[in-house]
Amino acid sequence: MSMWTDILANPANLQTVLHSHLASDRSVLTKAARLIHQAGRVAFTGVGSGMNATIPASYYLMSVGFPSQYLDTTEAAYQLFPGLKDSAIVLNTRSGETAELVRLAGLARQQRIPTIAVTNEPKSQVGQIADLCLPTYSRWDELVVVSAFLGMAATELLLAGMVAGEFERMAEDIQKAAHLLPGFLEQVISQRQELLDTLYNALPLYLLGRGPSLASAVSGALVIQETSRRDVIALPTGLFRQGPIEVVGPRFRAMMFEGNSETAHLNFRLAQELLQQGGKIVWIGSTHLPGATNIPLPNLPEHILPLLEIIPTQVLAYDLALFDGIEPGQVQHIQRVITSEHGIMSQPPKD
């Protein structure tokens, strides 16, 4: 397999994940939602893509009035842990063996904090320690998380829909995204040279999103960093205006996500101003932005958009790696599963 194979597998994988959840008896989803309701609030946590994939679900629950937050497990397993005692914890982990997730699951069990594991591997350590284990039914990528992001994000959204009492509507919205994904992937591939021409000389590259689309920005930055070893900065669009905007000028390069909420027009206006300052923008949204490289998105609920928005970042990551003479998906310092919190995993320990 290769990273390109993983990218091409996105549509089939999303369909498989959704079909598997809908074909099951949904008892685990129902029990998980009940645990979360009993706690009265939920903390989604993971590492890297595992955390990023929970952002749409967390934003969705907050938007319907249910207290929710997302946390980096490398912090939640230490100083932040005491603040989680009144929450149900959702542990999002592709492998179920990541060191920090195992530690947090164990701490929560000791303190009798309810936990739900969302993982590809129900028989993993985290899957066994948690009170409930919700499989993602997702395929494994070669190394860098690509199609598995969609599997984790969709599973977390289905769980959030169950918590909100809107499971059927959530499933319908994800099914619509799954139906549109093959055509969208084909469209992005047809624009890949234009995408590369706009951003190949970014030093650094900025990814800007807001609301659930922040998941696309931070996940996109991660896949570009892992694949092409480029300097990438992901920021909430509103926060970017509060200081970082001083970097803007003719050398500025960014990928921006319009989103689909009351702040979409603010993102659009900012993108116009960045173009006026001489920057170059890849604009991903349903509204055409003159002067930018536009990747049109279909009209979907804002929490569903990341299932499509992530695709251009993955294609760009692959092509930037090729442009720089790097084999996409070949990494220097990380392993498929990070089972230790010490040092750089690919290096032997020093005496």
Stockholm file with secondary structure:
# STOCKHOLM 1.0

chainA/1-351         MSMWTDILANPANLQTVLHSHLASDRSVLTKAARLIHQAGRVAFTGVGSGMNATIPASYYLMSVGFPSQYLDTTEAAYQLFPGLKDSAIVLNTRSGETAELVRLAGLARQQRIPTIAVTNEPKSQVGQIADLCLPTYSRWDELVVVSAFLGMAATELLLAGMVAGEFERMAEDIQKAAHLLPGFLEQVISQRQELLDTLYNALPLYLLGRGPSLASAVSGALVIQETSRRDVIALPTGLFRQGPIEVVGPRFRAMMFEGNSETAHLNFRLAQELLQQGGKIVWIGSTHLPGATNIPLPNLPEHILPLLEIIPTQVLAYDLALFDGIEPGQVQHIQRVITSEHGIMSQPPKD
#=GR chainA/1-351 SS CCHHHHHHTHHHHHHHHHHHHHHSCCHHHHHHHHHHHHHTCEEEEESTHHHHTTHHHHHHHHHTTCCEEEEEHHHHTTTTGGGGTTSEEEEEESSSCCHHHHHHHHHHHHTTCCEEEEESCTTSHHHHHSSEEEECCCCCCSSSCSHHHHHHHHHHHHHHHHHTTCHHHHHHHHHHHHHHHHHHHHHHHHTHHHHHHHHTTCSSEEEEECGGGHHHHHHHHHHHHHHHCCCEEEEEHHHHTTTGGGGCSTTCEEEEECCSSTTHHHHHHHHHHHHHTTCEEEEEESSCCTTSEEEECCCCCTTTTHHHHHHHHHHHHHHHHHHTTCCTTCCSSCCSSCCCSSSCTTSCCCC
#=GC SS_cons         CCHHHHHHTHHHHHHHHHHHHHHSCCHHHHHHHHHHHHHTCEEEEESTHHHHTTHHHHHHHHHTTCCEEEEEHHHHTTTTGGGGTTSEEEEEESSSCCHHHHHHHHHHHHTTCCEEEEESCTTSHHHHHSSEEEECCCCCCSSSCSHHHHHHHHHHHHHHHHHTTCHHHHHHHHHHHHHHHHHHHHHHHHTHHHHHHHHTTCSSEEEEECGGGHHHHHHHHHHHHHHHCCCEEEEEHHHHTTTGGGGCSTTCEEEEECCSSTTHHHHHHHHHHHHHTTCEEEEEESSCCTTSEEEECCCCCTTTTHHHHHHHHHHHHHHHHHHTTCCTTCCSSCCSSCCCSSSCTTSCCCC
//
